């Protein structure tokens, strides 16, 4: 296992991107929760309409954030899949050793 890690024969980027994707989702959801709670606090303390605006802005921001985060992670996955496909093409075109 250490030999595979040191030789770069197999890329671990796809697994790493998946883990980072889920961590990003958790961060976006936590940001949404914080924004909604802040909006609710603003409704009670300062301005009802300001709080509603903050809750709506938090929801819209979370949706846009989720779409953007998915797009970025898909771009990175695309790069790793292209590398895998190029490696397969290289192996298929390599002539057999004599």
Buried (B, 14 or more C-beta within 10 A) or exposed (E): EEEEEEEEEEBEBBEEBEEBBEEBBEEBEEBBEEBBEBBBEBBEEEEEEEBBBBBEEBBEBBEEBBEEBEEBBEEBBEBBEEEBEEEEEEEEEEEEEE
